Amino acid sequence: MAGEADGAGAGGAVVDLNADLGEGFGRWHLTDDEALLDVVTSANVACGFHAGDPVTMRRVCERAAAGGVRIGAQVSYRDLAGFGRRSMDVPPQELAAEVAYQIGALAVFAAAAGAPVAYVKPHGALYNRAVHDEEQAAAVVEGVLLAGRLPVLGLPGSRLLAAAERAGLPAVPEAFADRAYTARGTLVARREPGAVVGEPAAVVERAVRIASGAGVTSLDGQHVPVAARSLCVHGDTPGAARLAVRVRAALEAAGVRVAAFA
């Protein structure tokens, strides 16, 4: 089920389904990697800075490659204690080097499994910071360029995707079925009430609306147009694997073809 779905889809709608995987460390495991890899088409693999360790990275890459799931490097601020969700003022040159380092680490295990690292997606605070911070966004892209000319996954309209486009990298817009949006099209901060959409039926409905081009409704009730090539279902959401199954089934029932973008 993890590979590309057959058929053109109603109206030609095609969407990738991604999830954050490998978010464990040592004996601690947060994500149900095995179950999610049976559903998603792209795996954002933690590269050791917010979560993940060499054994976990290797295992997820092997399982993803065997199932035809694209492997993406989920890069982060160096913040294991805060799970990468604390914004940090990292000098651009240092951040670029750390992004490249994380991609390179994952590339070893991906190559050993017979697959490349197909794209890069920032995690947590780095993802949100690169939406509006030109300097940090440019540093992330510089790090991607150091590691290879890879597609960059990010929020539509973000400084990150703009920087990727200027550098000649494929800029892939993504949306979140399980996160609340502001009227400006950014994600509501996790510290705010209602930031995470917890009702499974609502997540499924939002996923279909986004993939079909209908956009989302912001937390304050406004319509927000969202053009996305990839949909994220967070791997650390309770019942994430079951939810991902429902999301994919609903997308395909609506005539949306589920296929990797990379």
C-alpha positions, 0 to 999 in steps of 0.5 A: 500500500505504501507505493504509488496508487494506480489510476489518474485520480478525479480531475488529475489530483495527485498528492503525496502522504508524508509522516515524521518517522524514526523519532526515537532514541535508544530504548525510547520510541515515539512513532509507530514506524512499521505501521506508518511505512505501510501507508505513507509514500514519503518518510521524513526520517529524524537525523539525530538532532531532535530525535533518532539515532544510528540504529533507528535511522538504519532500520527506518531506511531499510524498511522504507526502501523495501516498501518503495517509500521515499526517504527524506531527511528531517533536519532540525536545530540541535535540540534533543532535550526539547524535541527540536521545538525550541527556536534557537539563534544559530549562526547561518554558517553553523546552521548550514553545516549542521543541516548538511551533516544531518543529511549526510548521516542519513544518506549513509543508511539510505544508500546502504538500503539501496535508496537515495535521500530524496528530499529535505524537510526541516522539523519543528522550530526550524520549520516554523522559523524558516517560514518568515526568517530569511536568514535562517531559511537561506542557511537551510538551503545552503546546507541542502546545497552542500549535501546535494541538489535535493527538493525542499519540502515546506509551507507554501509562501514561506521564505524557505521555499522562496530561497529553495527556488532562488537556488534552483532547487525543487520547492515542494509545498506541503499542508497539514491535515492535523494542524490548525491554520491562521488566516495568513496560512501559517500554522497556529503555534503548538502552545496555543489552544486548538493548534492540533486537530485531534478529532480523526474525522475532522483530520480526514475531512481536511485532508480530502479538502486540501488535496481537492483544492478546497483549502482549509478553514482557519482557527478564527473561521476564515477560508484559507487557500492551500495549494499542496503537493504533499500532506503531512500526518504527524507520526507522534499523534496518538493513533497516527497509523490508524489515522493515516490509513483512514486519510489515505483511504478517504483520499483514494475514495475521493479520486485523489491519486496518492503518490510520492513527489520525489 
